[in-house]
Amino acid sequence: MSEPFSRRKVLKGFALLVGAAGALRATPESRAAEAVHLSPTDPAAVALSYHESVKTVTAKEFPTFQPGQSCSNCLQLQGAAGEAWRPCALFPGKLVPADGWCKVWVKKP
């Protein structure tokens, strides 16, 4: 008589489950939708002097800041141009505003 849960049946079921999970894996678009906006109080944001708006950055307080710099023209910003909030290489899993700024700003080539 065969066992109700043979090793072969369990392994076959596991393989099907893993395959189904891989097929249902999140797409890059849905992962971006799950990302949260970076908070100015986030420890990484504080360490890099992140500002949600360049309007709040003063050259006196941040000598590396130059007028015209913003996340929208920074090399670190990712995603499609024109989006208000986009991923940044410096803050994985978080979105930053195109009008933001931090002291690690690097001009896009």
PyMOL commands that set and color helices and strands:
alter all, ss='L'
color gray80, all
select helices_A, chain A and resi 7-23+28-34+43-47+54-56+71-73
alter helices_A, ss='H'
color red, helices_A
select strands_A, chain A and resi 36-37+85-88+91-97
alter strands_A, ss='S'
color yellow, strands_A
deselect
rebuild
show_as cartoon
